[in-house]
């Protein structure tokens, strides 16, 4: 159920797609279907990532650069909610889209219930850990006492929202898998707007600083979870009309074949997301060596990169849904065409957005502070401009990964993210801050006497950060698209397709 609404945002994306169609690069009707499914999700992403950026800007204006650094240090811990929830939800959208395409609606409801159970079981221990030892966790990343105190305060409270953030991902992916990106856009974007309003009241009106930012985030996530739950159980929401299905909350939650499929598909997706989240810890720890002002600049650049990366939210899920539906219907050739054209479409949209941000990088950075002297503005601007170049490659990696995930072939996106972050991005960041010392060693082969010379590489400074931004997107783009090009994912999808007759329920 896709609602085609004549709004400027949708029209702008469709204009790019139809331009590609006029050049003979994609098919016009597929451009329309992709746009209708992708744009609401992109709006959701913009709303949510804008909320994250506004959080940083608000605490920066209200408290100072130490608060920006503190919230930045807490962010990878909060990101665990989206890593674990997104891992389960990666299995959810694969199962839901294929069952929706095959009209086996009874199995679809089972996939939703089992997904919700898995998210709760996984995330509740994370919440408990954040509540009990937040200071020790933040201290792993920084020695800055002020940033540690502010970050720990934020983490203890925001951790209460971790299970709800995970459940929100399952609810969103369920609707997208049923060809409805409109409903999750309205619900989650509404939650993001409410979050911004709550934060403004709590941070500035009540003077709660980072505590207010955390409380606002928790309350917004609870509201979004409740809305998804009511809509899926009732089969409708006010203003959204009737949904294709309703989910019986009294049905079974522990269904071994469904849990096994969710785990098999979801673990590599979790791995891909966890790679980035886990990589943030050493990255922030290394960036801390540059000093608080550089940390603040880096956090700001990351927030802006997150905003620029929102096309991937839409196009990646559009690929998962549309490719998955074609696979569920048994049309592998059409599924491949959808995937290939979505990759091209996505990359073009990324390029347009990146060009705009590149041109206005400095005024965007200055919006995050009312005291530019406390912030390394030049560093932040350059980081943002490098991110503009790097993010275009996200169009390739997210589009291809979405098609692979629709088939259940989720390992390669994990491998690509792992190599990009731990194989290149982190070492390059370390080379920038510290340099590299490689001692001499003797070749351990009998009869061959050879000793390698010691290698000493000096620190390359901020260049290491710039190269790391490029590496983390280039490697996944190359690997994910190669895997898609091989076509192996089509054969893998056959193990996950529904094998029962359509349900009349």
N, C-alpha and C positions, 0 to 999 in steps of 0.2 A: 504494500500500500504506500505509494509515493505521491505526495501532494506537490503539484507543479505550481508554484506561486510566482507571479510576475514581480520580482523584486530586483533591485539593481545588482545585488551580490550574485544571485543566480545567473542573471543575464551576462554579467562580466565573465564568469567562468564559461558559460555556454558560448559566448562570443569567441573565446580562445579556441574552444573545441570545434566550432563550425569553421573557424579560420583554417585549422588543420585539415578539416574535411574538404574544404575548397582546394587545398593543395594535394588532395588525394592521399593523405597520410593516415587518416582514420575514417570510419564510416559515420555519416551524420547521425543516423538513428542511435548508434551505440554511444556517440558523444552526448546525445540528449539523455539517454538512460543513465549513463555514468554521472552526468551533471546532476540530475534529479536525485540520485542517491547520495552523491558526494557532498553537495553544497551544504545541506543541513549539518552534516558532521563537521565540516570545516568551520561553519559558524559556531558550533559547539566548542570546537577546539580554540577558536579565537576568543570566545567568551571566557573559557577556563584559563587559557594561558594569559589572557589580559588580566584576569583576576590575580594570577601569580605575579605578573609584572607590577600590577597596582599594589599588591601586598608589599613588595620590595620598595616601590616608590613611596608608599605611605610611611613605612617604618623608617625609611631613609630621611624623609622630610621631618617626621615627628620625633625621631630619636637620634639619627645620625648614621655615619658609615659603619660603626660597630654593629648596629642592628642589622644592616644589610649583610654584613659578614656572618653574623650569628644565624640569621634565617637561612643564609646560603649553606652554612655548615649543617643545619638541620634538614635541609631539603633532600639529600640522598636517603636519609632514614625514612622520611615521609614518602619518598618514592618507592619504598618497598611495598606499600599498599597497591600501587599501580603495577609493580612488577608481578607480585603474586596474583592479584586480582586479574591483571591482564593476561597472565598465563592461563588461568582457568577460562577466562572469557575467549581466548583464542580457540580453545576447544569448543566453547559454546557456539560461536558463530559458524564454525565448520559443520557441526552437527545440526544446528537449527536451519541453516541455509539449505543443506542437502535434504533434510526432512520436509522443509517447506516446499522445495521444488518438486519433491516426490509425493506431496500431500499426505504424509504419514504423521498427522498432527498429534496422535497419542504419544509417539516417540519424542516429539518436539517438547511437549510438556515435561517429560521425564528428564530431558537434557537440561532444562531450566532449573528444576528442583535440585538435581544432583550438583549442578554448578554452584548454586547458592550454598549448599551444605559444605562443599569443598572450600569455598572462600572463607566461610566463618571458621571452620576448623583450622585453617592455615593462618588467618590474620589475628585471631584473639590473643595468641601468645606474643605476637609482635606488640600489640597494644600494652600488654602487661609489662613487657621489657622496657618500653619507652617511659612508662609511668614510674618504674622503680629506679632506673639507673640512667636518667638522661644526661646528667653532668659527665659521667664516665664516658658515655658514648661520644658526646661532642668533644671531649678532651682528647679523643683519639685523633682528631683532625687538626687541632690548633692548640697553641700555647698562649693565645691572647685571652687573658682572664675576662675582660669585658665581653668579648664575643662569645666565649664559652657560657657565661652566665645567661646572656640573652638567648642564645641558641638552645640551652637546656630548658629554660622557661617555656619557650615556644614548643619544643619537642614533646615535653611531658603532656601538655594539653592537646596538641594537635593529634597525638597518637590515639586519642579516644575515637577519632574519626576514621581510623584505618580500616576496620571491617566494613563500614558504610561506603567508603570510597571503592573498595573491592566489589561490593554488591552492585554499586552503580555501573561498573563496567559490564557485569553480567547482564544487567537489565538493558543497557544500551545496545550491546551486541545481539541480544535476543531480537530486538525490534529491527536492527539493520539486517539481520539474517532473514527477516520476513519482508524485506524490500521496503521497510518503513524507516527512513532516517529522519523524518520530520519530527516524530514524537520525542525521541531522545534529544533532538536539538532543542526543542521547546523546554523540555524538563531540565536538562543539564545546563543550558544557557541561562534559563531562569534562575537556577541555583547559583550560577556564577555571578549574576547581577545582584542577587540577594546577598551573596557573600561580600561583594564590594561595598554595598550599602551598610551591612552590619559592621564591616571593618572600619568604615569611615566614622560611624557612630561610636564604636568601642575604642578606636585608637585616638581620635581627635576629640569627640564629644565627651567621653568618660575618662580620657587620658590613660588608657590601659596599655598602650604601646604594643610590644610583641605579644603580650597576653591577649589583648583584644583581637589581634590578627589570627591567633590560634583558635580562639573561641568562635569567631565568625566562620572559619573554615569548617569546624566540627558541626555547627548548627546547620550550615548549608548542605553538607553531605547527608545529614540525617533526613532533612526535608526531601532531598532528591530520592533517597532510598525509599522512603515512605510512599512517594508519588508513583514510582515504578511498581512497587509491590501492589498498591491499590489498583493500578491500571491493568496489570497482568492477571490479577485474580478476578477482577470484575469484567475484563474483556473490553473495557472502554475507559475513557477519561473525558471530563467536561471540556468541550471545545475541540477534542480530537476525534470524536466519533467512535464507531465500533472498530475493534481490532480483529484480525483474521482468526485469532484463537483466544482462549482464556486458559489460564493455568490453574489446575485444582491444587490448592495448598495442602490438602489432606492426603494426596497421593504419596507414593513411596519416594524417599529421598536417596536411600542406599540401594541402587540398582547396579549390580556388579558389571554387566557389559557396558553400560553408559559411563560409569565411573572409570572403567578401564580405558574406554575411548577418549574420555576427557583428559585422563592422565597421559596417555600415549601422545595425543596431539598437543596437549597443553604444556608438558614439561619442556620441550624445546622452545616453545614460545616464551615460557617463563625464563628459560635460560637466556634467550635473546634480550629480554627486558632486564633481567637481573645482571647481565653483563654490563649494560650501561649504568644501572644503579650502583652495582658494586664498583665499577670503575670510577664513579664520582668520588668515592672515599679517598683512594690514593691521589686522584687528581687534585682535590681540594687541599689535601694534606701537603702536596708538593707546591701548589700555588700559594699556600700560606707562607712559604719560604720567601716569596717576593715581597711580603708585607701586606698590612691591612688595606691600604689604598688599592693595590693591585687585585687583592681578593674581591673587593667591592666592585671594581671594574669588570672582573671576570664573571661575577654573579650577574651583573647587569647584562653583559653580553650573552650569557646563557639564557636569561629570560627573554631577550629579544630573539635569539635563535629559536627558542621554543615557540614564539609567535610565528616566525617565518616557516616553521615546520608543520603548521596546522594543515596545509593541503594534504599532507600524508595521512592525516587522520581520516579525511574523506575518501581519498583515492585508494588508500590501502584497504579500507573496509568495503568500498565499492567493488574492488577487485575480489575480495574474499566472498562477498555476497553474490555478485553476478557470475563469477567463475564457478562458485560452488553450486549455484542453481543449475547452470548448464551441465555440470558434471552429474548432479543428481538426476537430471533428465537424460543422461547418457550421451550428450553431444560434446565430445571431447574437442572436435575441431573448432566449434563455435566458442568453447571455453578458452582455447588458446588465442583466438583472435581478440576476444574481450581483454584478456590479460595483456597482450602485446600493445593494443591501442591505449589501454589505461596507463601503461608505463609512459608512453609518449605524451599523452594528454597531461598527466601529472607533472612531468618535467617542464613542460611549457608554462604551466601555471606557476610553478616554483620560480622559474626564471623571471617572470613578470614581477612577482612580489619582491624578489631579492633586489631587482634593479631599483625599485621604488625606495626600499629601506636604505640601500647603499647611498642614494642621493641625499637622503635626509638623516644620515647617521648621527651627526653631531647634535642637532636639536632634540632628537629622540633620547640620546644619552643624558642631556642636560635636564630632561624632565624628571630624572630620578633623584635630584638633589636640589636643595635651595642654597647650598654652600659648595660651589664647584671647587673651591680650594681644598676641600676634604677628599676629593675624588680625583683619581688619575684619569682625567677626561680624555686626553690624547690616547692613552692606552685603550680605554673603553671604546672609543670611536674606531680605532684600527681593528680591534677584535671583532667589532660588529661588522665592519666591511669585509674582513676575511670570512666571517661566518656567512655573509651574503654569497660569496663565491662557493663555499663548501656546501651550502644547503641545497643548491640546485641539484646536486647528485642524489639528494634524498628522494627526488622524484623517481629516479630509477630504482633505488633500493626498496622504498616502501611499496611502490606499485608491483614490483616483481614478488616481494615478500607476501603481499596480500594474495596474489594468485597461488603461490606455493602453499600458504596456510589454508586456503579453501580446499585444497586436495588432501590435506593432512601431512604434506611434506614440509615439516616445520624445523627440521634439523639444520638445513643449510643457512637460513637466516640467523640461526643461533651461532653457527660456526663463523659466519662473516662478521657478526658484531663482536664476537670474542677476539678474532684476529685484529680487527680494526682498532679496538680500544686497548687491549692488553698487549698486542703485538707491536703497535706503532704509537698510538696517541699518548699513552702513559710514559713510555720510554722517551718520546720526544719532549714531553713536558718536563721530565726529570733532567734531560739534557739541557733544557733551557735554564733550569734553576740551579743545578749543581755541576753539570758536566758528567763525564763518564771516564772511569778508570778500568781498563781491562789488563790484568796482570799477564805476564808471559807464562806460557805453559808448554810442556814437552809432549810431543805427539806420542800417544801410548801404543806404538806399533813396534814389536821386537825387530831389531835389525835396522830400524830407521831412526836415526838420530836427528831430530829436528825440533827446534824450539822457536815458538812464535815470539815476536817482539812484544813488549808491553805497549799498550796504546793508551794515550791520555788525550781526551777530548775536552776542551775548555767549555764552560757554560756558554750557551749561545743566547741567553737572555730571553726576551719576549718572543724572539723568532721561534723558539720551541713551542710556545703556546699557539702561534699562528699555524705552524705546520701540523700540530696536533688536531686542530679544528678540521683541516683538510683531510688528514688521514682517516679520521673516524667516519667520514662519509664516503670517501673514494673506495675503500676496501669493500664495504657491504654492497655498494652499487655494482662493482665488478663481479663479485661472487654470486649475489642473488640473481642478477640477470643471466649469468652463465648457466646457473641451475635451471632457470626457467627455459632458456633456449634449448637445453638438452631434451626437454619433454618427458623426463622420467617421472615428474609429478603426476602425470595423467594416469600412469599405471598404478602409482601408490594410492590414488584416490579410490580405486576400485575396492580397496579393503574397507573403506569407511562408508560406502554408499548404502542407503536403506535397502533391505532385501525383503521387506514385507509389503503386502498389498496396501493401497491407499486406504486411509481410514475415512469413515463416513461421519465421524464425530465433528 
